C-alpha cells in the first residue's frame, strides 16, 4: 500500500509524517549500526499536466533525512 495520504491508491501519512518516519528509521539504523538500503518506490500522484512534482518532493525529503543522519 502506498504510504502518502494523497496517493490515489490510498495511504495514511502526510509529508511531515513520512519525513519523521524516514528520520526515525535512519536514526535507528545508524544508532544500532545496521546497514540500510532504500529505494524511491511508489508515488502515484500526478498533476493535471502529468508531472510528478509532489512525488519528487517526497523523494527529496527522504534523501535529505538520509543525508542528515549518515552524512552530516
TADARA-V331826 format. One record per residue. N is the residue number from 1. SS is DSSP state (@ for helix, = for strand, . for the rest). D_CENTER is the distance of its C-alpha to the mean C-alpha in Angstrom with 1 decimal. Layout:
n=N ss=SS d_center=D_CENTER
n=N ss=SS d_center=D_CENTER
This chain:
n=1 ss=. d_center=13.7
n=2 ss=. d_center=10.7
n=3 ss=. d_center=8.7
n=4 ss== d_center=8.8
n=5 ss=. d_center=12.3
n=6 ss=. d_center=13.5
n=7 ss=. d_center=12.8
n=8 ss=. d_center=16.4
n=9 ss=. d_center=16.2
n=10 ss=. d_center=15.4
n=11 ss=. d_center=12.7
n=12 ss=. d_center=12.8
n=13 ss== d_center=10.1
n=14 ss=. d_center=10.2
n=15 ss=@ d_center=8.0
n=16 ss=@ d_center=9.6
n=17 ss=@ d_center=9.3
n=18 ss=@ d_center=5.5
n=19 ss=@ d_center=6.1
n=20 ss=@ d_center=9.1
n=21 ss=@ d_center=8.0
n=22 ss=@ d_center=6.1
n=23 ss=@ d_center=9.3
n=24 ss=@ d_center=11.6
n=25 ss=@ d_center=10.8
n=26 ss=@ d_center=11.3
n=27 ss=@ d_center=14.2
n=28 ss=@ d_center=15.7
n=29 ss=@ d_center=15.7
n=30 ss=@ d_center=17.2
n=31 ss=@ d_center=19.7
n=32 ss=. d_center=20.9
n=33 ss=. d_center=20.9
n=34 ss=. d_center=18.9
n=35 ss=. d_center=17.8
n=36 ss=. d_center=14.3
n=37 ss=. d_center=13.1
n=38 ss=. d_center=9.8
n=39 ss=. d_center=9.2
n=40 ss=. d_center=7.3
n=41 ss=. d_center=8.8
n=42 ss=. d_center=9.4
n=43 ss=. d_center=9.4
n=44 ss=. d_center=13.1
n=45 ss=. d_center=13.6
n=46 ss=. d_center=16.5
n=47 ss=. d_center=18.8
n=48 ss=. d_center=22.5
n=49 ss=. d_center=23.0
n=50 ss=. d_center=20.5
n=51 ss=. d_center=18.0
n=52 ss=. d_center=14.3
n=53 ss=@ d_center=13.6
n=54 ss=@ d_center=11.3
n=55 ss=@ d_center=9.0
n=56 ss=@ d_center=9.6
n=57 ss=@ d_center=8.8
n=58 ss=@ d_center=5.2
n=59 ss=@ d_center=5.2
n=60 ss=@ d_center=7.6
n=61 ss=@ d_center=6.2
n=62 ss=@ d_center=4.2
n=63 ss=@ d_center=7.7
n=64 ss=@ d_center=9.5
n=65 ss=@ d_center=8.7
n=66 ss=@ d_center=9.8
n=67 ss=@ d_center=12.7
n=68 ss=@ d_center=13.7
n=69 ss=@ d_center=14.2
n=70 ss=@ d_center=15.7
n=71 ss=. d_center=17.3
n=72 ss=. d_center=18.4
